[in-house]
Amino acid sequence: MQFSVDTTLARLDFQLIHKWLSNTYWARGMSLARIQKGFKASTVVAGAYLRSGQLIGVARCVSDTTRFGYIADVFVDPALRGKGVAQKLVKRLMEEPKVKDVEHWYLITKDAQPLYQKLGFKVFDKPERFMRFSRTKA
């Protein structure tokens, strides 16, 4: 399967992205407006596309462009998983000139550790240092 990755925000199909993400464990029920707001405020976004132009995957990064980058909302069409799309999306985000010098990259996943380990990510060695404040009960 041949596909390309593009970092053009305007090219993203937010109706499709909303359909995908609003059914995930991390963004269940999130509105289209909130998903769009998050992507538009991101430092870098990426979409994976078939030659036909069909969007098959998406990911985004929030960063200060020097010390940290947080990768979020990595999603690949379920029918096309296992073909390297997610890895290519994440690699493309991390290679974007705006964030290529970021020192520390972070992400949170419930079930995709093996995927990200192939890219060099490791389980955080001092999880007791991470803290969180949440406006929701999730």
C-alpha positions in Angstrom: 0.0 0.0 0.0 1.4 3.4 -1.0 0.5 6.5 1.0 2.0 9.8 1.8 2.1 12.0 4.9 1.3 15.7 4.7 1.4 18.4 7.4 -1.1 20.8 5.9 -3.9 21.6 8.4 -6.3 22.7 5.7 -6.2 19.3 4.0 -7.5 17.4 7.0 -11.1 16.1 6.9 -12.4 17.0 10.3 -15.7 15.2 9.8 -13.8 12.0 9.4 -11.3 12.7 12.2 -14.3 13.5 14.5 -15.9 10.2 13.5 -12.7 8.3 14.4 -11.6 10.1 17.5 -15.0 10.6 19.2 -15.1 6.8 19.4 -11.7 6.2 21.0 -11.0 5.6 24.7 -9.1 8.9 25.0 -11.6 11.3 23.2 -14.9 9.4 23.5 -17.8 11.7 22.9 -15.7 14.8 22.1 -17.4 17.3 19.9 -16.3 18.2 16.4 -15.6 21.8 17.5 -13.2 20.6 20.3 -11.4 18.2 18.0 -10.9 21.0 15.5 -9.8 23.4 18.2 -7.2 21.0 19.4 -5.7 20.4 15.9 -5.7 24.0 15.0 -3.8 24.9 18.2 -1.2 22.2 17.7 2.3 22.9 16.7 2.3 20.3 13.9 -0.4 18.1 12.5 0.0 15.3 10.0 -2.4 13.3 7.8 -1.7 10.1 5.9 -3.3 9.9 2.5 -3.7 7.3 -0.2 -2.9 8.3 -3.8 -6.6 9.0 -4.3 -6.4 11.7 -1.6 -8.4 9.6 1.0 -7.3 10.4 4.6 -6.3 7.1 6.3 -4.6 8.4 9.4 -3.9 11.4 11.5 -1.6 12.6 14.4 -0.7 15.9 16.0 2.0 17.4 18.2 2.0 20.1 20.8 5.4 21.6 21.6 7.4 24.5 22.9 9.7 23.6 19.9 12.8 23.3 22.1 12.4 21.1 25.2 9.3 19.1 24.8 6.9 17.6 22.3 3.7 15.8 23.1 2.3 13.5 20.5 -1.5 13.1 20.6 -4.5 11.7 18.6 -2.6 9.2 16.6 -5.3 7.3 14.7 -5.2 5.0 11.6 -8.3 3.7 9.8 -8.9 0.3 11.4 -9.0 -1.4 8.0 -5.4 -0.2 7.2 -3.6 -0.8 10.5 -0.4 -2.8 10.6 1.0 -1.3 7.5 3.3 1.3 9.1 1.0 4.3 8.8 1.1 5.3 12.5 4.9 4.9 12.6 5.3 7.1 9.5 2.9 9.7 10.9 4.8 10.0 14.2 8.2 10.0 12.5 7.0 12.8 10.2 5.8 14.9 13.1 9.1 14.5 14.9 11.1 15.4 11.8 9.2 18.6 11.0 11.6 21.5 10.9 9.7 23.4 13.5 10.2 20.7 16.1 13.2 18.7 14.8 15.4 20.0 17.7 13.0 19.0 20.5 14.9 17.4 23.3 12.2 15.2 25.0 9.1 13.6 23.3 6.2 12.3 25.2 3.0 10.4 24.5 0.4 8.4 26.5 -1.0 5.1 25.2 -3.1 2.4 26.8 -2.3 -0.3 24.3 0.3 0.7 21.7 3.6 0.5 23.6 5.1 -2.0 21.1 4.4 0.3 18.2 6.1 3.3 19.8 9.0 1.3 21.2 10.0 0.6 17.5 10.5 4.3 17.2 12.7 4.5 20.3 10.1 5.5 22.9 10.5 3.9 26.4 8.1 3.6 29.3 8.7 6.6 31.6 11.3 5.5 34.2 10.0 7.7 37.0 6.2 7.8 36.6 5.9 9.2 40.1 7.2 12.5 38.8 4.4 12.9 36.4 1.4 14.8 37.7 -1.9 15.7 36.2 -4.8 18.0 36.9 -8.1 17.2 35.2 -11.3 19.2 34.8 -13.1 16.0 34.0 -13.4 12.7 35.9 -11.6 10.8 33.1 
